Amino acid sequence: MAENVRNGLLVRACLEILRDAENPLPAAEASLRVSQRIGQFSQYELGPLDGGQVRWANALGWHSGDLATVGWMTKTGGWQITDSGREALERYRDDDELLRAAQRLQQQIYRERKRAAEQLAPVEQEITAAIGEVAPGQWTSYQDIAAIVGTDPETAMNFLAKQRIPNAVRVLRNDGTPAPEGKLNQWLRGVDVRKQLTAEGVEFDADGRASQAQRVTADELRSHIDAFIGADQESRPQSAWLVRGSVDGYNLVPTWLEQGWVSLAASRLPATVPIASREAIEAAVKEAYDFKSYAQLDRLVREFYAFLRQIRAGDYVATVDAGRMFVGEITGEAEFTDAPDGRSNLRRAVRWLNPDAPVDYSELGEQFVNMLGDQSHVVNLTDVVDLIETLVTRPPEERSPVTKPEATLAPVSAELAAELFIHDRAWLQEVADLLAEKRQIVLFGPPGTGKTYLATHLARHLAGGERAVKLVQFHPSYTYEDFFEGYRPRTGTGGQLSFALRPGPLRALADAASEDPQTPYLLVIDEINRANLAKVFGELYFLLEYREESMGLQYSPDDKFSLPRNLFLIGTMNTADRSIALVDTAMRRRFAFIEMHPRDEPVRGLLRRWLERHGYDDQPARLLDALNERLADREYAIGPSYLMKHPVHTRAGGLERVWRTEIMPLLEELHYGEGADLETAYGLAALRRRVAAAPADSEPPEPPEPPEPPEPQ
């Protein structure tokens, strides 16, 4: 058995000694108290690492950094627990559960920072240039940085937490207070930001807020950015863009290819429009095109901002004409030109790479073609920049359709079948094959048939571990906003309440799956039929069936979204709660339905196999079979999981107790209002007599009629 450091125990001990301490503890003192609280370490934990540090102490150092990242403790001025850390101690009583909760939160934070870094990669130099202009004795805010590059303050904060940028210590929240330690870049951990800025000359008031008079605003920083970008343009990562050549029914692509440029129709936009600010572009567009609808205005702002500010020299640009894709390289800045027809007065110079050998749509692959389905005039294709480069650098005879690697579900093993007490591995493999083919299945049946247990264990096996598996449970108040994405309240700078778009479990798992296409990701939806499915899934119904398609969504209509092919869904459904016949047709068509019923294998023999493995008498299995044989309503059969609990068989009266408190109430609901004698029909004593009288190898009789109500007195 492999030895391990007891990481969960270390995390709990660390938080507990900080909770009990009256003042912040120096790191050495905190480490000493942790060792005293744990008391005894294993030889493995006491072993030295290559650098000479003791293994458990090294692990504690790493975990303290992780706990600071998730906001459960701080390390500035000594180690100190936060309110969130106290709450975590109370909420997660098990050591490993506490550790997993910290790891989940840390992974969520890292994903947010990764997304921020990817989103802001094209403008990283602008951010670096802006912060570089903040001199000692000055500060700027995340809001100012966000305004410069057209994002929100939280994204800017997540970006700076991931990227190490000089002078980032001089970026504060809007009210002049430093960000929480967990929101800072690793190299600023343990740094007293306020103390360092005070030494540089920044003045703080009694509440710890920096003087607004020393703040450098976005407008004051913008004038320095363009010169910096021009001097260092070659170091910027290459992006890719689609610019459409159809304007008012006219095809401009032949002209573009002949004369070496791409363009937008901007006849009403003044040539003097400032190009350093999204806000300035938005104001100019709304003034020049005030006769258009708000949706058209939003589209124009996005397109002009991309063309003026986000596209750079050296980027790829693609355009399409009659099922062919032409690719070029941007060679110049945006320029306003006098175009008599008004269709091409905003231009960028282009060196076309394949004017005589365009890429046919058949060579792109279905997923790439669907990306081109966005009808905007300017579309960001940076996600496939490598694929574009591959297409245009290979001669036509060497090209092959662009495809992404397919994720493969792990084959069902004999060990998994044995773990799930399923003797027919072929049945279990068929479930996995249906999931691979359909990509979403529902396990349905009466209560207690092990649907959730099977779904979660099968998902972990097929995905190769817990990392790519998420479990959610539907209920009547569950909504699209809970499941996919919606606006949620948050406390902003200065304690001001605002709303931010937050991902739900499906969006979060889909984003993770799209970044890791060779790994299968599985979402288990327990009690899937208890929610209003049409309301919860919304337009995702379409994407469940057409995985290669993309579409705008309810809260993010401008971003094309598709469900990755390596995302699989397993639902569970209790037929006693709602019949499968009541599930709408759209849902039935998109999911494969697999019944798990106590009268049918593999569920019928499940309890017997469990009892045999644990050395218990098989009488409970025979009693359950007898009960289900007497039930006329198939959907109200009783599953074996009620009796697959050790206390039922090891404690005195355990079987009687579970029969009286869990099984009989279900049957009372079945016969509610009938006045039937349930003890005679389904009571444990009556069934024991029935089992004792039946030959051991007899065939089960046909289900009888339900018990008759008593005669009226």
WONOR-V843568 format. One record per helix or strand of 3 or more residues. SS is the DSSP state (alpha for helix, beta for strand). FROM is the first residue (numbers start at 0). LEN is the number of residues. If there is no record, write none. Layout:
# WONOR-V843568
SS|FROM|LEN + SS|FROM|LEN
This chain:
# WONOR-V843568
alpha|6|14 + alpha|26|12 + alpha|42|4 + alpha|54|15 + beta|78|3 + alpha|82|9 + alpha|94|38 + beta|138|3 + alpha|141|8 + alpha|152|10 + alpha|167|3 + alpha|180|3 + alpha|185|3 + alpha|192|8 + alpha|211|3 + alpha|217|5 + alpha|224|7 + alpha|232|3 + beta|239|4 + alpha|252|7 + beta|260|4 + alpha|277|11 + alpha|293|17 + beta|315|6 + beta|323|7 + beta|345|7 + alpha|360|3 + alpha|365|6 + beta|377|3 + alpha|381|12 + alpha|395|3 + alpha|413|6 + alpha|424|14 + beta|439|6 + alpha|450|13 + beta|468|5 + alpha|479|4 + beta|484|7 + alpha|492|3 + beta|496|7 + alpha|504|11 + beta|520|6 + alpha|527|3 + alpha|532|5 + alpha|539|6 + beta|566|8 + alpha|579|3 + alpha|584|6 + beta|591|4 + alpha|605|8 + alpha|618|12 + alpha|633|3 + alpha|639|4 + alpha|645|5 + alpha|653|17 + alpha|677|5 + alpha|683|10
